[in-house]
């Protein structure tokens, strides 16, 4: 008996495991929606022949006048109540009966509420721990991580203040950075954390403010951090001494660095290279990607540890949570950052998405929540139903990968839109709905750090929370996906979910003193508080909530990329100084690593061509999505799914719409197709390597 068929584990035999891309269905009732249901009965006139009136006409006339008079009185009463409630709510802080309606429709009000919470948090930090790297809201004090402050909270928050228009707070912080922040410290810092928070914060502050001081500070810090890249393989060590600029191996994990840490530096160093013209930053950062790719991770899924001495992956654990998450994020975002001129990163991203669908995607029982689990011993190894809250960034990433920052309406009109992208959008919605459920189903309305999903047919709850995983660190990943999904789909359900999450943060994480902090247990009320506020509460969570409620398209998704700490950088052209300086190898080539770990390396990760025709009128196999021997069929839009995500469109309806768009847009294109394009189309359909096709196109 294989592991997957052992009783009580809750996994189906691998060959029969369902791994389809689930679509939410029509006609899902949304609480508070305007969909028609049972209506109040109409007012009925008094019958004819009443002793009070001589004729039906006179009775009807009188009743109309009476109803009109009552209507005027009701309208006046309504406005009196409304303005009294408004006054009480805004002047003396008393909730009105119209608060729920206002919560749903007045998104400018919601945005200002987020801004208010940021200001409250910042005011307490200024008073209790100004300049300190760590803030403890309950004990009202702070401390530094090293002998001098690193700007951990201040630098991380600069761009949030700029986006919110908090000029006074920003000027104070700007002055501190200019006059107090010095990185010439004999102290070891984590290369990854310092890059995404401090270097990223300085670069985004420069981008938004155009103050050269921030760029000068960024260059000084980068020159210290890049010393940590000087390993035998070129992969960064886990830490670096800021004064000596010498890398330091991890004190755990046999000296290995985490995959996410070494592969989540590229946006920052590439943008800095663009700003300064310094090729060293570019070359050091992109060399990391070649070393990782030379390992040829199977199905595009990388183990979470890699050793800087050898450049080889260490261990077999694969997950999208801690130590693995942002590797996949930066594959797509590197492609988007440089105006989609580096297709090698998109190819790697597409491979990894297929690998996730084939190997990590499951549904819970009894309600079919989509989730992405872990592989403890690599592909074909034991599957774990554990999912970190950190994984909740992936819904937004799938949506961004499908549309490349355009709205869904715009993307579907593109000649590049296809069934695969439609499925990616559906999966983005399903995963984001699951992450919302991780909030909705707790006592506090806040998600724990980790949940474990139930997949056994007898399960009555979709997931459970282990005692050590009940804490909440005010993490941003779910609201990040809500922001991206709203920008792309314009579906208000994502704003409604975000508003509910924000109100839960305000209700349960606000300290008696008026600041905000982490929680020890989201499953009990009142929850126990932790005496620590993470800097990403200000840098990410409140920023993404603010942008979620924005109606001005602040920071357009097709014009900026957000680093993994939510610091925005502009999309830029590589010309004239930079280009992609590496090509993918195949196992066995000189310089290629871990050649023996991949089965059928050449075509195993090739996804269907982007222009594959969509036939929504009949069931169809989806070759890239299917596990070997498994046919993937379109979901019947009449099938009802309990607790299906209200945001998602029915798959069949979406694909019908897609077919109509493609028929109209391609009608003329097919008549005048260039012979060279026809050759490329043929090669793609034959499964030829995408990179080889692109290289041939460049040589033409």
N, C-alpha and C positions, 0 to 999 in steps of 0.2 A: 504493500500500500504506500503510495507517495504521500509526501507531507500534505499536499493540497486536499487529499481525500480523507485525512484523519478526522474522525468524528469529534465534534465539539469545537473545532477551530473556527469554523464558519467560512471556509473557502471552498469554492467549487473546484472540481478537477480542472487543471490548467487548460486542457484542450477545449473545455466547454465554458470557460469563464466568460461571462458577458463583459464586453468592453466597447460598448457603443457610445456615440455622442448623443446625449439625451437632450431632447428639446422640450421646452415648456410649452404648454398648450393654451389655446384660446379659452376665453370665457372663464378665466380664473377670477373669482370674486376678490376684489381688493377692498379691505375695510376702509370705509370713508370715501369710496369712489362715487362717481356720479352716475354709474350704470343704473338703468331702470330696473326696478323690482316692483314689489307691491306698492301701490299708490294710495294716498288718502282718498276716501270717497268724495265725489263732488257734492257741493251743497245742493239740497233738493228744495224746490219751491213748495210752498203750502198748496194743498190741493184746491182745485176750483170749487166754488160753492161755499167757501168759508164765510161765516157770518160777519167777519170783519171787513170783507171786501166784496164788492158787487160783481166784479168780473175778473177773469184770469189775467187780462191785460193790465188792469189796475194793480192787481196783486204783484205781478211780475215787475212793473215799473217801480213800485214802492220798495220791493226787495232789492232791486238793483241800486236804488239810491241809498238804502240802508247799508248794503254791503260796501258801497263806495265810501260812505262815511266811516264805517268801521275800518276799512283799509287805510284811510288817511290816519286815523287814530293809531293803528298798529305801526304804521311807518314812523310816525313821530315818536312813539314809544320805543321803537327799535333804535332810532338814532340817539335818543336820550340815553338809553342803556349802553349803546356802543361808546359814546363819548365819555360817559361816566366811567365805564370799564377801562377805556383807553387812558383816561387821566389817572385812575388808580394804579393801573399797571405800570405806567411810565413815570409817574411822579412819586408814588409811595410804595411801589413794588408789590402791589396786591394783584394776584392773577384774576382775570376776568373770565366770564363765561365764553368769551370769543377767543380765548387763547388757543384752543385746539385748532380752530379754523385758521387763525393767524399763523400758527406753526406750519400749516400745510402750504399756504399760498404766498406769504410775504417773505420771499427769500432774501430780500435786502435786509429785512429785520433780522433774519437768521444769521446773515453774514456779519452784521454789526454785533450780534450776541457773541459770535466767535471772537471777534476783535476785542470785545469787552473782557472776555475770559483771558485772552493773551495779556491785556494790559494789567489785569488784576495779578496774574502770575508774575509778570515782570516787575511790578511795583513791589511785591513781597521779596522777590530775589534782590532787587536793588537795596532794599532796607536791611535784609537779613544776611546777605552773602555776596555783596557786590564784588565782582572780579574773580570769585572762587569758581573752581571747576566742578564741584559737587555741591548740590543744594539739598538740605534736609528741612522740608517745610514744617514738620511737626515740632522739631526742636529749634526751629528758626535759626539755623546756623549753616555755615558752609565750610568747605575745606578744599585745599588744592591736592591734585594727584601727585605732584612732584614738589621740588623745592621752590618753584615759582609757578604762577598760573599759566595755563596753556590756552586760555580763552575758550574752554570747552563749551560753556553755555553761551557766552557773549557772541563769539564768532559764528556759532551754529545758528544763531537767531537773527543775524543781520538782515538777510534777504527777506525773512518773514516780516520784519518791521517795514522794510521798503515797500513790499507788496501791499501791506495794510495801510500805508500812508502815515505811519507813526513817526513823524519827523522829530519830535522832541526826544523820544526814546532812542531813535537811531543816532542822533547827533551825540548823545551822551556815550553810547556804545562806540561810535566811530572815534571819538576822542580817546577813549580808553585803549582801543586797539593801536592807535597812532603813538600814544605816549607811554603805555604800560606794558604792551605785549612784546616780549623778547624770546626768541627761540634758541638762543645760544646758551643751552642748559645742559649740564652733565646729567642726563636723565634718559632712560630707555622708554620709548613710546611704541605702541602697536602701529605698524606701518599702515595697515588697512584703515583702522578707526581714525587715525590722524589725517589720512588722505581724504576720506569721504566727508569728515566733519569739518576739519580745520582748513585744509587746502581747498576743498569744495566750497566751504563757506566764504573764504576770502575771494575766490574766483567769481562766485555768483554776486557777491557784494560789489566787486569791480564791474561786472557786467551790467548791473542795475544802476549803480551810482556814477560810474565813469571816474571814480577817484583813484588816481594812480597809486596812492598809498597802499591800497589793498593789493594791487598787483605786485608792488615791491615786497610786501610781506609774504605773498604767495611764492614768489621766486626764492626768497630766503629759506622758507620752509621746505620747498620742493628740493632744493639743493642739498638739504640735510637728509630728507627722506630717501632720496634716490641712492644714497650710499648703501641702503639696505638691499638694493638690487644686486650688489656685487657678490653673487654666489657662483659656484661652478657651473650651474645650469642657467643662470640669469633670472631664475625665479626669486622673488624677494624673500628674505628671512622674515620671520614673524614680527620682529622688533628691530629698532635702530636707535643708537645713541645719538641724540640731537647735537651734541657737542663734537664728538669724535667722528660722526657720520659712518660708524661701523655697524653692520648688521649683526643681529643676535638671534640665534636659533630659538625656537620655542622650547621652553623648559619642560613641556609635556609632549606626548604623542611622538616620542622618539626623534624630536627635532623637526618634525614635519610642519609645514604651514597648511592652512586650510585652503581648499580650492577656491572658495569664494573670496578669500582675502587676497590671493595673488591675482585674481582675474577681475577685481573690482577697483582698479586704479586707472584704467585706460581713459575713461571720459575726462578725468581731471588732468592727467599728464598730456593728453592730446590737445585739449583746449589750451593749456598753458603753452605748449609748443606753438600753436597757432598764434597766440598773443605775442610771444617773444621771438619767434623764428628759430628757436633752439631745437635742432633735430635730435639731440640726445634724449630729451624727454619722450619724443615720439618713438624713437627706435627702442629704447629700453622697455616701454610699455607694450609695444606690439610684439616684441620678441617673446614675451610671456605667452602670448596666444599661440605662437608656433610651437613652443615647447609643450604646451598642454595638448594641442591638437596632434602632435607627433605620437602621443600615446594611443591615438585612435580609440577613444572610449566607445564602447559598444552601444549602438543605438543613440549615440550622442549624449549618453548619460554618464557623467563623470563621478567617480568616487570622491568623497569629501576631503581627503587628505592627499597632499603631494609633497615630495621631499625636495627642498632647494638644492641639495647636493647632487642628486641624480636626475632631477626633472621627471621622475617616475611617480605615478600614483601609488599611494600606500594604503593597503586595505581595500575592501570591496563595498563598504557601506555607501549607498546611494540615497540621497533624499533632497527635497527641495526646500527644506527648512534651514536651520543654522548650519553654517560652513559650506552650504551648497547653493543657496538661493540666488545670490546676485551674479554668479557665474552666468546663468542663463539670461538674466536681466541685461547684462552688459553685452552679450552677443548681439541682441537686437538693437540696443541703443548705440553701439558703435556704428552699426550700419546706418542708422537714422542720423547720427551726429554729423557725418561727413556726406550729407546729401545723397545717401544711398549709392555712393560710388565705391564702396568696399563690399562687394557681394559675397566675399568669402565668409563674412560674419553672419549674413542672412542665411547662407547655406547651412552653417553650423547651427544657427538658431532653429531653422526648419527641421533639421535632423533631430534636434533635442525635443522639439514639440511632438514629433512622431513617436520618439522613444517614450515620452511621458504617457501618451495615449495608449501605446501598446503595452507598457509595463507597469505604470503607476496608477492608472485611472480605475476607480471602482465606484460602485453605488452602495449606499448604506441601506439597511433594513430598519423599519418597514417602509420609509417614505422616499427612498431612492435619491438621497442627497449625493451629488457628485463630490468625490474627494480624491486627493492624490496622496497615496501612502508612501512607504519606504521599502527599500530592498536591503536587508541587513547583510546579505552575502552576495551582492551583485545580481545581475540579471539571471533568472532561473533559480535564484535563491529564495529564502523565506520572505514572504510578503508581510509587512507590518501595517496595521490599520491606523497607525499614529499619524496625526497631522498637526504641525505647529501652526500657531497663528501667523508666524512669519511667512508661511506658504500663501497667505491670502493676497500677496502682491500679484500672484500669477494670473488672476482674472483680468486685471488691468493690462498685464503684459500681453495676454492672448489677444485682447481687443486692439491694443496698439499694434501688434504684429499683423493683424488682419487688415487694418485700415491705414496703417502708417501715419496716423495722426489726423486723417480726414474724418469728417462725420460719416456715419454709416450710409446715409443717403448719398453723399458724394462718392464714397468708395464703391458702392454697388453699381454706379454708372460707369466706373472705370473698365477699360478693356481687360485689365488684369484681375478683375474679380472672378471668383470661381466657387465651386461647391466646397472646396477645402477651406477657403476663407470664411464661407458662411458657417461651416461647422466649428471653426475656431471661435467665431463670435458666439455661437450657441453655447459652447463650452465655457467661454468667458463669463457669460451670464449665469450658467449653472453653478460654477465654482464660487462666484461672488454671492449668489444666493445662499450657498452653503455657509459661507463665512458670516453672512448676516444672521443665519440661524444660530451660529456659535455665540452671538450676542443675545438674540431674542429669547433663547431658551434658558438663560440663567436668571437667578433671582434679581440681580442688579442690572440686567440688560447690558452687561459688559462681558467681553470674551475672556476666557482663561488663556493661559500661555499655550496649552496643548490640549487636544481632545483625542479620544480613541473612538473610531467609528465601529458600529456593530454591523456585521454583514451576514449573520446567521438568519435563516428564514424565520426562526422563532422570536427574533428580537422585537421588543415593544418600544424601545427608544433608539434613536439613530446614533447617538454617541453617549459616551460617559467621560467623566473627568477624574483623573487620579488625584489623590490628596496633595501630592507635591506639585501639581500642575495648575492649581486653582488661582494662582496669582495673576494680576493684570499690571503690566508695566506702561500703560497708556500708549500702546503701540499704534503705528499709523497704517499698517498694511491694508486693512479692510477699507478704511476711508480713502486710501490711495486708489484702490480699485473702483470704489464708488465714484470718485471724482472723474477718473478716466472713462468709465462706462457712461456716466451722465454726459460728458462732453461729446462722446462719440454717438450715443443713441438718442440723446435728449429725452430719455424716459424719466419722468419725475419721480418714479419709485425710488431711484437711487438717492435723490435728495431727501425723500421722506425717511429712508433708512438711515441716512447720515444724520438727519436731525434727531432721530430717536437716540442714536449713539451719542451724539453730542450732549443731549439732555441727561443721559445716564452718567456721562463723565462729570457733568456739572453737579448732579445730585449726589453722587456717591464718592467722588474723589476730591471734593472741596474740603479743605481742612477747617477746623473751628476758627483759625486765624484768618481764613479767606484765601489761601493759596490752594494749590492742587498737587496731589501726590499719587503714588502707586498704591495698589491694594494687595493684601495677602490672600483674600478669598472672595471671589465674585459670586459664590453660591449661597452666601448667607447675608442676612440683613439685620442690623447694620453690618457692613463689611469691616473687617479689620484693616487698618491702614498701615502701609510701610512708610518709613521716614526717608523717602528718596524720590526726587523728581528727575526723570531722565531728560537730557537735553533735547531728545527728539520729540518730546511733548510740544515744545515751542517750534522746533525746526521743521517737523513733519506733520504731526497729527493735526495741530491747529491750522497749519498752512493749507493742508489738503482740504480740511473742512471749509476754510475761508474760500478757497478756489471752487469747491463744489457748489457753493451758494452764490457764486459770482455770475452776473449776467452780461459782462462786458467782454468775454473771451480773453480775459487776462492770462497771459502765458499760453498762446495757442500751441496745441500739441504737435502741429506740423512745422513749427518754427523753433521750438526749444526741446531739449531733452532734460529730464530731471535725473540727477545722479541718485544713487541709492539712499542718500540722506535728504532727498527732496530739494537739493540745490539746483536751480535751473541754469543751464548753459545754452547759448544759441547754437543752432545748426549752422555749419560753416563749410566753405569750400576748401579742399586740401591744396588746390593750386595757389601759387606755383611751386611751393617748397616741398610738399609732402606727397607721398604715394604709399600704397600698401607694399611693404618691403618683403613679403614672404608668400609662399605658395604652399598649398597642402601637399603632404607626402602620402604615399601609400605604404602599407607595411612591407618591410624588407628593403626599402630604399635607404641609402646612406643618410644618416641623421634622423631617421624615423625611429621612434621609441616604441617599446611594448608591442612589437609586431605580432607576437603570438597570441594576443588576447582577443583578437577580433575574428569572427567567423564571417565568411563571405564579405570581405571589406569593401568591395568596389561599389556595389549597387544596393546594399542593404538599407541605406538611409535615404535613397532618392525618392522624393515625394512626387505625386503626379504633376504633369506640366500645368503651368498656371492658366493656360487657355483651354483646358479640358472642357468639353461640352457638358452641359448639365441637362439631364433628362429627368424631369420631375414626374413624368406620367407613369413610371413603372419602377419597381424595385430594382436597385442597382448595387453592385458590389463596389465598395470603396477600397481600392487595393492598398493605398498607403496606410489606411487606418486599421486594416484588418490584421489580426494575428494569423499566422499561417493556417490555411484551411478553413478560416472563419469568414462567412459572408456577412457584410454589414448592410442592413436594410434601413431605408428611410422610415422614420417613426410615423405611424398613423396619427393624423392630427385630431382624430376623434377619441383617442385613448386618454383617459383622465389620470392625472398623477396628483396624489395628495400632496399639498404644500408645494406645488410647483412654483418656481419663481415668477412673480407677477410681472417682472420686467421683460421676460423673453417672449419673442414672437413664435407662433407655431412654425415648425421647421418646414412643413410642406408649403404653407402660404409664403414663407420667405423665399423658398426655392422657386415657386411659381413666379413670384415677382422678379427674381433674379433671371429666370429664363426669358421673361418678356423683355427685360432691359437688354440682355445680351443679344436677343434676336434683332432688336431695333438698332443697337449700336454697331453690330457686326455685319449688318446686311450689306453695307457698301464696302466695308473693309475686305470682305471675302472676295469681292469682285476685282479688287486692285491689289491683292497681296503681292508684295515684293518677293521675287524668287529666293533671295537670301533669307528672308523671314520664313519662307516655306521650308527651307532647308533646316533652319534652327528648330522650327516646330517639329519636323520629322525626327531630329536628333533627340529632342526632349521626350517625345513619345516613345522612342526606342530605349529610353532610360540612360542615355549618355551622361557622363559626369558634367554637372552644371559649370564647375570652374573651368573645365577644358573648353566648353562651348564659349564661355566668356572670353577666355584667353584667345581663342581663334577669332572671335569677333574683333578684339583689339588689334590683332595682327592683320586683319583684312584691310 
